[in-house]
Amino acid sequence: MTTDTRPAQQPGKTTQHDLPSYLDPNNIGPYEIFLEQVDRVTPYLGSLAYWVETLKRPKRILVVDVPIHLDDGSVAHFEGYRVQHNTSRGPAKGGIRYHQDVNLSEVMALSAWMTIKNAAVNVPYGGGKGGIRIDPRRYSQGELERVTRRFTTEIGLIIGPEKDIPAPDVNTNPQIMAWMMDTYSMNVGRTATGVVTGKPISLGGSLGRSDATGRGVFVTGAEAMKKLGISLEGARIAVQGFGNVGNAAARIFHDHGAKIVAIQDVTGTVYSSAGIDPYKAMEHLHGTGKITDLDGTDELSRDEFWSVNCDVLIPAALEKQITEANAGSIKARLIVEGANGPTIPAADDILAERGITLVPDVLANAGGVTVSYFEWVQDFSSFFWTEDEINQRLDRIMTDAFLSLWDVKERHGVTLRTAAYIVACTRVLEARALRGLYP
């Protein structure tokens, strides 16, 4: 309960401020989605709306140059980012992505969604995110190691086990986290396993971490299916993105009797009304480098994927995938967002009007950060849990969070996304109000 006694902001009104100079008002980018989501939830915040500008402005932004020697002896420079959106509830937490299209607006948006995500499942973190503007497919393992170590050194000023804890994201993995942990440890003169999560098990990583995000997608999706009266046995699932999240979600749904009818990744789209075995699909992808030409499947165009007959659609690739252009074609009764920001606000409205339930990213894919939290706790205590213990704790947290948000959704007559933002923004702004401003 907040101690602030100032009058509540009038419902439907927000205090407008100029955008920071480093964003282009004509092309704000992904951060514009987050700003609109905050505006939509502001009328539900009561007196806490007084502090809402806290959510619209990242606490700290670090942009760094990452120069390295390439294998041919030349020097290359890469743009690197680390954004700490909010730390009112605890240290910043969020992944590092390596992608050729990484930009400041995207990293800002991802860090802000991490703030909401951590608060929605009540994990004691704030939101952070980082990235390097690089296409990792074009560089050797040695070059990627040098990029990682130089980037870690550059952002070492603001990261740390009690300040900001990176983790894997798009195109990063346990090996990248091992290099980050080692680099930070060498720079501070001690082994600091808790500086990153998603590490290899032998370096203080947690059992259950690799499938945690996909498992969270399954747990929240299965709970939503119960609410909607959709039987898990035989349910038709379409998955966009077949990396760590999409693959894990597909496997777990498959293992519980659901039927994967469509898979789309960067190499193409495959469909089978009889169902696709995700284990065989992954073997095929690893063996051929593409998802197409998979035995027993038909190839569809990229646009046709969105109109596949299915019960559950799981966008688990990148942001801005469901738009006004394809939201009207979706036949699923339920969408479970495995990716961050895959649905733009205008598409949210179309889906809601059509009666399609959507489990938002800030809840559905929070399994990863939840098990990252478990890893961080285990590193501090040097006491590690079994995989069964990890999964039981994860399932309980994700289920409780879903049911709590569903109750808020029903009480206010809003979407699950708005319910998640009501709960998360209230928690963050209560902390902001109680802490006050220093000095």
C-alpha positions in Angstrom: 0.0 0.0 0.0 1.5 3.3 -1.1 2.1 6.2 1.2 1.5 8.8 -1.5 -1.5 11.0 -0.8 -1.6 13.1 -3.9 -4.8 13.0 -6.0 -5.2 10.2 -8.5 -4.8 10.9 -12.1 -8.2 11.1 -13.9 -9.0 7.9 -15.7 -8.1 8.0 -19.4 -5.7 10.9 -19.0 -1.9 10.8 -19.0 0.7 13.4 -18.5 2.5 14.0 -21.8 6.2 14.7 -22.0 8.5 15.2 -24.8 10.4 12.1 -26.0 14.0 12.0 -25.1 16.3 13.4 -27.7 17.8 10.0 -28.6 14.5 8.7 -30.0 13.1 9.8 -33.3 9.5 11.0 -32.8 8.7 10.0 -36.4 10.1 6.5 -35.9 10.2 5.6 -32.2 10.6 1.9 -32.9 9.6 -1.0 -30.5 9.7 1.3 -27.4 6.5 3.0 -28.8 4.6 -0.3 -28.2 5.7 -0.3 -24.5 4.7 3.4 -24.1 1.2 2.7 -25.5 0.8 -0.3 -23.2 1.7 2.0 -20.2 -0.8 4.6 -21.4 -3.5 1.9 -21.6 -3.0 0.8 -18.1 -2.6 4.2 -16.4 -6.3 4.7 -15.7 -6.3 1.6 -13.5 -3.4 2.7 -11.3 -5.3 5.2 -9.0 -3.0 7.5 -7.0 0.0 5.5 -8.3 -0.5 7.2 -11.7 1.4 10.1 -10.1 4.6 8.1 -10.6 3.8 6.7 -14.1 6.5 8.6 -15.9 8.9 6.4 -14.0 7.9 3.6 -16.2 8.3 5.6 -19.4 11.9 6.5 -18.9 14.8 4.0 -18.5 16.9 4.5 -15.4 20.2 4.1 -17.2 21.4 3.6 -20.8 24.9 2.6 -21.7 26.0 2.6 -25.4 29.4 1.2 -26.0 31.9 0.6 -28.8 33.0 -3.0 -29.1 36.3 -3.1 -31.1 38.0 -6.5 -31.8 40.7 -8.0 -34.0 39.1 -10.3 -36.6 40.7 -13.5 -37.6 42.1 -11.8 -40.8 44.0 -9.3 -38.6 41.7 -6.4 -39.3 39.8 -4.4 -36.7 36.0 -4.4 -36.5 33.7 -2.2 -34.4 30.3 -3.2 -33.1 27.6 -1.2 -31.3 26.7 -2.5 -27.9 23.9 -1.6 -25.5 22.9 -2.2 -21.9 19.7 -0.6 -20.7 18.5 -0.7 -17.1 14.9 0.2 -17.2 13.9 0.1 -13.6 15.5 -1.1 -10.3 12.9 -0.1 -7.8 12.2 -3.7 -6.8 15.7 -5.2 -7.1 18.7 -5.5 -9.4 18.2 -5.3 -13.2 17.7 -8.6 -14.9 17.5 -9.4 -18.6 19.2 -11.1 -21.5 21.8 -10.2 -24.1 21.0 -10.7 -27.7 23.4 -10.8 -30.7 21.5 -9.7 -33.8 22.3 -7.5 -36.8 19.2 -5.4 -36.3 19.6 -4.6 -32.6 19.1 -0.9 -31.9 18.5 1.3 -28.9 14.7 1.5 -29.1 14.5 -2.3 -29.2 16.8 -2.8 -26.2 14.8 -0.1 -24.3 11.6 -1.9 -25.1 13.0 -5.3 -24.1 14.3 -3.9 -20.8 10.9 -2.4 -20.0 9.1 -5.6 -20.7 11.5 -7.3 -18.3 10.5 -4.8 -15.6 6.8 -5.8 -16.2 7.6 -9.5 -16.5 9.5 -9.7 -13.2 6.8 -7.8 -11.4 4.0 -9.8 -12.9 5.4 -13.1 -11.5 6.7 -11.3 -8.4 10.3 -12.1 -8.9 12.4 -9.5 -6.9 14.2 -8.0 -10.0 13.9 -4.9 -12.1 14.2 -4.9 -15.8 17.4 -4.8 -17.9 18.4 -5.9 -21.4 21.5 -5.7 -23.6 22.6 -6.4 -27.1 25.3 -6.2 -29.8 24.5 -5.2 -33.3 26.2 -8.2 -35.0 25.2 -11.1 -37.2 26.8 -14.0 -35.3 26.5 -16.3 -38.3 29.2 -14.3 -40.1 31.9 -14.7 -37.4 34.0 -17.5 -36.0 33.8 -18.8 -32.5 37.0 -17.0 -31.6 35.7 -13.7 -32.9 32.5 -14.1 -31.0 34.5 -14.8 -27.8 36.5 -11.7 -28.3 33.3 -9.7 -28.9 31.7 -11.1 -25.8 34.7 -10.4 -23.6 35.2 -6.9 -24.8 31.5 -6.1 -24.5 31.5 -7.5 -20.9 34.4 -5.4 -20.0 32.8 -2.3 -21.4 29.5 -2.8 -19.5 31.3 -4.1 -16.4 30.8 -0.7 -14.9 27.1 -1.3 -14.4 26.6 -5.1 -14.1 27.2 -7.3 -11.1 25.5 -10.0 -9.0 23.7 -7.3 -6.9 23.4 -4.6 -9.7 22.5 -6.1 -13.0 22.5 -9.8 -14.0 22.6 -10.6 -17.8 21.3 -13.9 -19.3 21.0 -15.6 -22.7 18.6 -14.2 -25.4 18.5 -14.3 -29.2 21.6 -15.9 -30.6 23.4 -16.2 -27.2 23.8 -19.3 -25.1 25.5 -20.9 -22.1 28.9 -20.6 -23.7 28.4 -16.8 -24.2 27.4 -16.6 -20.5 30.5 -18.6 -19.5 32.7 -16.1 -21.3 30.8 -13.2 -19.7 31.1 -14.7 -16.2 34.8 -15.4 -16.7 35.6 -11.9 -18.0 33.7 -10.2 -15.2 35.4 -12.5 -12.6 38.9 -11.8 -14.0 38.2 -8.0 -13.9 37.0 -8.0 -10.3 39.6 -10.5 -9.1 37.3 -13.3 -7.8 35.0 -15.9 -9.2 31.5 -14.3 -9.4 29.2 -17.0 -10.7 26.1 -14.9 -9.9 26.9 -12.1 -12.4 25.0 -14.0 -15.2 22.4 -16.7 -15.4 21.9 -19.3 -18.0 25.4 -20.6 -17.5 26.6 -24.2 -18.1 25.8 -26.5 -15.1 29.5 -26.9 -14.4 29.9 -23.2 -13.8 27.0 -22.7 -11.4 24.1 -23.0 -13.9 20.8 -24.4 -12.9 19.1 -27.6 -13.9 15.9 -26.9 -15.9 17.1 -23.6 -17.2 17.4 -24.6 -20.9 13.7 -25.5 -21.2 12.4 -23.1 -18.6 10.9 -20.4 -21.0 9.2 -23.0 -23.1 8.0 -24.8 -20.0 6.4 -21.6 -18.8 4.7 -21.2 -22.2 3.3 -24.6 -21.7 2.1 -24.1 -18.1 0.4 -20.8 -18.8 -1.0 -22.1 -22.0 -2.4 -25.3 -20.4 -4.0 -23.2 -17.7 -5.6 -20.9 -20.2 -6.9 -23.9 -22.2 -8.6 -25.2 -19.0 -10.4 -21.8 -18.7 -11.5 -21.9 -22.3 -12.6 -25.5 -22.3 -9.9 -26.7 -24.8 -8.8 -30.2 -24.2 -5.0 -30.6 -24.1 -5.3 -34.1 -25.6 -5.3 -33.7 -29.4 -5.2 -29.9 -29.3 -3.7 -28.4 -32.5 -0.7 -26.2 -31.9 1.1 -23.9 -34.4 4.5 -22.6 -33.4 6.4 -19.7 -34.9 10.1 -19.8 -34.1 11.8 -23.1 -33.5 14.7 -22.0 -31.3 15.1 -22.6 -27.6 11.6 -21.4 -26.7 9.5 -22.6 -29.6 11.2 -26.0 -29.6 10.8 -26.6 -25.9 7.2 -25.5 -25.9 6.5 -27.7 -28.9 8.1 -30.7 -27.2 6.3 -30.3 -23.9 2.9 -29.8 -25.6 3.6 -32.8 -27.7 4.6 -34.9 -24.7 1.2 -34.0 -23.1 -0.8 -35.2 -26.0 -1.2 -32.1 -28.1 -0.6 -32.1 -31.8 1.9 -29.8 -33.5 0.4 -29.0 -36.8 2.6 -26.1 -38.1 6.1 -24.9 -37.5 7.7 -21.8 -38.9 11.2 -20.5 -38.5 13.6 -18.3 -40.5 14.1 -21.1 -43.1 10.4 -21.6 -43.9 7.0 -23.1 -42.8 5.8 -26.7 -42.7 2.3 -28.0 -42.0 0.7 -31.4 -41.3 -2.9 -31.9 -40.2 -1.8 -35.3 -38.8 0.8 -33.7 -36.6 4.6 -33.1 -36.6 6.9 -34.8 -34.2 9.0 -31.9 -32.8 11.9 -34.3 -31.9 12.1 -35.4 -35.5 11.7 -31.9 -36.7 14.7 -30.7 -34.6 16.8 -33.6 -35.9 15.9 -32.6 -39.4 16.7 -29.0 -38.7 20.1 -29.8 -37.2 20.9 -32.2 -40.0 19.9 -30.0 -43.0 19.9 -26.5 -41.6 16.3 -25.9 -42.6 12.8 -26.9 -41.4 11.4 -27.4 -44.9 11.5 -30.7 -46.8 10.5 -32.5 -43.5 9.0 -35.9 -44.2 5.2 -35.9 -44.0 4.7 -32.2 -44.2 3.6 -29.6 -46.7 5.4 -26.3 -47.2 3.4 -23.1 -46.7 4.3 -19.5 -47.5 5.2 -17.3 -44.6 1.9 -15.5 -44.7 -0.1 -18.7 -44.8 1.2 -19.7 -41.4 -1.0 -17.1 -39.7 -4.3 -18.6 -41.1 -3.5 -22.3 -40.2 -6.4 -24.2 -38.6 -5.2 -24.6 -35.0 -6.5 -24.2 -31.4 -3.3 -22.6 -30.0 -0.9 -20.3 -31.7 2.6 -19.7 -30.1 4.6 -16.8 -31.6 8.1 -17.6 -30.3 10.3 -15.7 -32.7 10.8 -11.9 -32.6 8.7 -8.8 -31.9 6.0 -7.2 -34.1 4.9 -10.5 -35.8 1.1 -10.2 -35.3 -0.1 -7.0 -36.9 -3.2 -5.4 -38.4 -2.3 -7.3 -41.6 -2.6 -10.8 -40.2 -4.6 -10.6 -36.9 -7.9 -10.9 -38.8 -6.7 -14.2 -40.4 -5.7 -16.0 -37.2 -8.0 -19.0 -36.5 -6.7 -20.0 -33.1 -8.8 -19.6 -30.0 -5.7 -19.0 -27.9 -2.4 -17.2 -28.4 0.5 -17.8 -26.0 3.3 -15.4 -26.6 6.7 -17.1 -26.3 8.6 -14.2 -27.8 8.9 -10.7 -26.4 6.5 -8.1 -28.0 5.2 -10.3 -30.9 1.8 -8.5 -31.0 1.4 -4.8 -31.6 -1.3 -2.9 -29.7 -3.5 -2.5 -32.8 -3.5 -6.2 -33.4 -4.3 -6.7 -29.7 -7.5 -4.8 -30.3 -8.4 -6.9 -33.3 -7.8 -10.1 -31.4 -9.9 -9.0 -28.5 -12.8 -8.0 -30.7 -12.7 -11.4 -32.3 -12.8 -13.1 -28.9 -9.3 -14.6 -29.1 -7.7 -15.0 -25.7 -4.0 -14.0 -25.5 -1.6 -14.9 -22.8 0.9 -12.0 -22.9 4.7 -12.3 -23.2 5.2 -10.7 -19.8 3.6 -13.8 -18.2 3.9 -16.6 -20.8 7.6 -16.4 -21.3 8.5 -15.5 -17.7 9.6 -19.1 -17.0 13.1 -18.3 -18.2 13.7 -15.4 -15.8 12.0 -17.3 -13.0 14.5 -20.2 -13.3 17.3 -17.6 -13.7 16.2 -16.3 -10.3 16.5 -19.8 -9.0 20.0 -20.0 -10.5 21.0 -16.7 -8.9 19.7 -17.8 -5.5 21.5 -21.1 -5.8 24.8 -19.4 -6.8 24.6 -17.1 -3.7 23.9 -20.1 -1.4 26.2 -22.6 -3.2 23.4 -25.1 -2.7 21.8 -26.5 -5.8 18.3 -28.1 -6.3 17.3 -31.1 -8.3 15.6 -30.6 -11.7 12.3 -31.9 -10.2 12.5 -29.3 -7.5 13.2 -26.6 -10.1 10.2 -27.7 -12.2 7.9 -27.9 -9.3 8.8 -24.5 -8.1 8.5 -23.1 -11.6 5.1 -24.7 -12.3 3.7 -23.3 -9.0 4.9 -19.8 -9.6 3.7 -19.7 -13.2 0.3 -21.2 -12.3 -0.3 -18.9 -9.3 0.7 -15.9 -11.5 -1.7 -16.9 -14.2 -4.6 -17.5 -11.9 -4.0 -14.2 -10.2 -3.9 -12.3 -13.5 -7.0 -14.2 -14.7 -8.9 -13.0 -11.6 -7.8 -9.4 -12.3 -8.9 -9.8 -15.9 -12.4 -11.0 -14.9 -12.8 -8.3 -12.2 -12.0 -5.4 -14.5 -13.3 -6.9 -17.8 -9.9 -6.4 -19.5 -7.5 -8.5 -21.5 -4.9 -10.6 -19.8 -2.2 -8.2 -21.1 -3.9 -5.3 -19.4 -4.4 -7.4 -16.3 -0.7 -8.2 -16.2 0.2 -4.5 -16.6 -2.2 -3.6 -13.8 -0.6 -6.0 -11.4 3.0 -5.4 -12.5 2.8 -1.6 -12.7 1.1 -1.4 -9.3 4.0 -3.4 -7.8 6.7 -1.4 -9.4 5.1 2.0 -8.6 4.3 1.1 -5.0 8.0 0.4 -4.6 8.9 3.7 -6.3 6.4 5.6 -4.1 7.6 4.0 -0.9 11.3 4.5 -1.6 10.7 8.1 -2.7 13.2 10.3 -4.5 16.8 10.7 -3.4 18.1 13.3 -2.7 
